[in-house]
Amino acid sequence: MKQHFSVLGIFLFFLFLFLFSCQRDMKKRGAPTSSSKAITKPVAPQTHEPKQKSSVPKILPNSPAPSREMDYKKSLASRGAPLHRARLSKRRARHMDLSRPMADLSEDKGNSLGTGKNEMKPKGPKVWKAKHIQEGAAQVKVGMGKFLQLRSIRVAVKIEGLRVRTMVDHVFYNPFSRRLQGDFKYQLPEQASIAYFAFYSNLHNNREVKIGDSTITLPDLDSKKLYQEPLEKILEKEKTPFGSPKVAKVVPKQKALKAYEEVVRRNIDPGLVEWAGGNAFTTRIFPLNPHSFSRVVLVYDQTLPFIEDMCRYTFHWPKNEKVDIQFTLVSHPQFEGKLNLHGVKVERAPGLLAYRLHKIRKEIKEDLVDYRYPPGKQEVIAGKDQQIQYYYGRLHPNLENIKDGKGASHAIFLLDTSFSQDGQAFELSMALMKKILESNPEIQKFNLLFFHIGSRFWNPKGWVENNPTNRNKLFTELKEVLLEGATDFESAFMALAKTPWIAGEAKNVDIFLLTDGQPTWGDTDLLRIGRKFQKALTYKANIFSYNFGLGNFNPDLSRLIQSLGGSIFNCYGPSQLEKVAKAHK
């Protein structure tokens, strides 16, 4: 018996020593213990329960933990960080939208991306601009967050009525001490398509170049030749120190990847341009020799938007203040308009009007080129390509006498709350949604479907009466939504098709899709998603979508809406909200 007590005593002694050492370690780390005077009570999870019961539920921002969501937003606000641009935690970052352009790379020295912070405010009708789509933003990424430095650009613009051809000639510098391959990415304007792409990699110079150095300053373009001859011919005849170009072809993604891997093994550039979705194009360029220059030439065509009886052309300057810029715009005198740039040289000749500018970026006050001109009485152009005659025209029918029809009595709004919806796009979606509900009294009931990597209804129980009380509650709570996650279209459309209470009360539903139309999660084939949706439908769905301002045109989304028998409407400014809100009828 004594032996058992002695063993038990030894065991209790060592147990006491172990607990004592653990308590001491916890005190060193500042953790509270049960014996501490300052006892920290466990924090119960907070909930967002309304003070009064309501048939309309509180909006849950796209997260399973609303209390953490609100605390996260408050902490961001206290630091002065914009909610939709804030750095996400690891949990949130797992689902961030990877389709977005690289964020604010211009902070790195020598990099160039996007427009300046203070966008030009020209006189005339106010036009929205999609800020998250940075037209003209060129970058060459070489891995691990490293980019080549943009040293100069040469821009040539040729206006032919409603169609415009733009050449952007870039010179990049590789500051690294080894040969690299890079990913060149360019964001095209709305309704633009690539016409020519070339890569030059033969200029070597083992010293840091200075701005204005003759070895990288491209020759000025002759205005008359620029207007009369194709840009491709001018580039072929032009003498520069960059050697022969590798001219690219536009091919599908898988074919581009296969060809690239096969050709790079032979240590040459394959010259392939890959469509990256939306208006973005990308290509891998190789080789990028150490401490040397590379030249990338991009030519694209576009149909200009018709805004307030004027055609509008825009081009965004790079943000890097040290970039050498050459700009030339040529057109026929009948298309003379208003150019916002100061200090330009104007050239006039029979049948020719030209504007010239050659400055360092920091000497240019404007953040973008803005040229507005009348399209002419007849918007028709003609030309030959490979001995084939082509015609292109645009009509503006007068639809003022068409009376409004009658929409459905039930409506559902599909609201994209993914990370790709920047603050401006989300605010425009809310403004249009509010105007639709207020301007269409025939909408008796509605609901809202949020979607990012998943989807959920604002009121999961069913329809909500369209009255001022419910509308005010909705838009008050929408201000608390945090934009995060990727974009899953399949989840949203399947929720629309398979939710039983939708068809239980309504056989005809107007569906308003508010999104940029860039799927980045789940099935990304929008046409396949549309076929699945139609097959699963048990009611009549009228699909409507919208393009806000300039730079939001998405050909994939357009094809999806057309395949579903729906319509897409353009809304270029706040003055058009009233008309656009009724355009679906």
Beta strands, then each sheet from edge to edge (+ up, - down):
strand 1: 138-143
strand 2: 146-147
strand 3: 149-160
strand 4: 163-173
strand 5: 180-187
strand 6: 192-204
strand 7: 246-247
strand 8: 249-251
strand 9: 272-275
strand 10: 280-288
strand 11: 292-303
strand 12: 306-307
strand 13: 310-316
strand 14: 324-331
strand 15: 338-339
strand 16: 345-349
strand 17: 352-360
strand 18: 368-373
strand 19: 380-385
strand 20: 388-393
strand 21: 410-416
strand 22: 445-451
strand 23: 455-457
strand 24: 464-465
strand 25: 508-514
strand 26: 540-548
strand 27: 567-571
sheet 1: 2+ 1- 5+ 10- 9+ 8+
sheet 2: 7+ 6- 11+ 4- 3+ 14+ 17- 16+
sheet 3: 12+ 13- 18+ 15-
sheet 4: 19+ 20-
sheet 5: 23+ 22- 21- 25- 26- 27-
sheet 6: 23+ 22- 24+
end
